[in-house]
């Protein structure tokens, strides 16, 4: 799985707001499934859209501005839109992608097709 987006720190979205890039990690479980985690505090389910099309996984969303928080003295948490695109290889089962948003972290589990998962071969005598 490859991330297709280049560093978009200075990019602008279509409505001229700054684009942000959530921090992410990609791991592979022992059984072969891929786990993608993106940090996105302040982002709700209603602010996210996840699509799979033509071998690409696209995560699009927006971290809204805080409301009624007073005047910022320091603000290190960016707001704005984001779009992450990952290329999926043929071993990923596109019909079995799970998404959970919990504690400000979006976790996607991309399951491998059963025929490509590692398996033990039983030796018969």
N, C-alpha and C positions, 0 to 999 in steps of 0.2 A: 504494500500500500504506500503510495507516494503522495505527498502534499504538493499540489500543483501551484499553490499561491506563492508568489515571491514576497519578499518583505514589503508589506503594504502600509507601513507606518506613516508614510507621507501621502498616501492615496486619498482620494475624496470619493464619497458615494455620489449617487446621482442627484441628491438634493443638497449637495455641497456641505454636508457635515463630515467631520473627520472619520476615517475608518479606523477601527481598533482591531487588534489581533489577540484573541484569547490565548493564554499560555496552554500548551497541550503536551501530552505524552502518549506514546503508542507502545503497547507491549503485546507479546505473544504468550498465551497460556500454554501449559504443557500439552493440552489436548489439541492445540493448533489454532484456537480461536484468537482473534485480534481484539484488544481492548483499547479504545481511544478515549482519553479523558481531556476535557477542556474546562479550564477555570473560567467561570463567568458569574461572579457575584453580582447580585442585583438584577439578573436576567430571569424572567419568569417563562413558563411554558408558552404563554401567549405571545412572547417576544421572539420565539424561535420557529424555524421551519427547516425540516430535514428531508432531503429528497435523494433518491437514487435514480439515475437515468444514464443510459448509455455507458455503463462502466464507471460512473463517477458518483461519489457521495458528496453532497453539497449541504453545508450547514450555514444557514443565513439567519441573522438576527440583529437585535439592537439592544444596547444597554441604555435605558432611559436616564435622563437627568434626574437627580434627586429633587424632591419637591419639599418646600417648607423647612429646609434644613438650616436656614440662616445664610450669612455671608461666609463664603469660603476664605479661610486664611491660608490653608494648604489643601491642595486637591491632587492626589497622585493617582486616583482611580479614574481612568478615562471613560467618557461616555461617547456613544455614537454607534454606527452600524458596523457589522462585520460579515465576512463571507469566507469560509474555509472550504476548499475543494480538494478531495482526495481521490486518486485513481485507484480503482479496485481491480485486482487481477481476477482471473477466471476461477480461482479456488474459493472465492467468497460466495456464500449462498445469499443472494440479494433479497430473498424472501424471508430471511431470518436475521434481521438486524434489530437488536433491542436498544432502546434509549431510555435512560433514567436521569432525571434532573433532581439532585438532592444536595443540600448544603452548598449551593453555589457551584457545583461541579456537574457537568453533563458527561455521563458515561455511556458510550456506545459499545456494544458487544457485537462484533461481526463474526458470525459463525462460519466455519469452513464447511464446504460440501462434504457429506459423509464419505464419499468415495475418495477424497484426498486426505482425510484425517489419518494420522498415524495409527496403526493397529498392530496388535500382536498376532502372530501366526501360530495356530495350534499345531503341535507336532503329534501326529498319530502313529501308533505302532501296529 
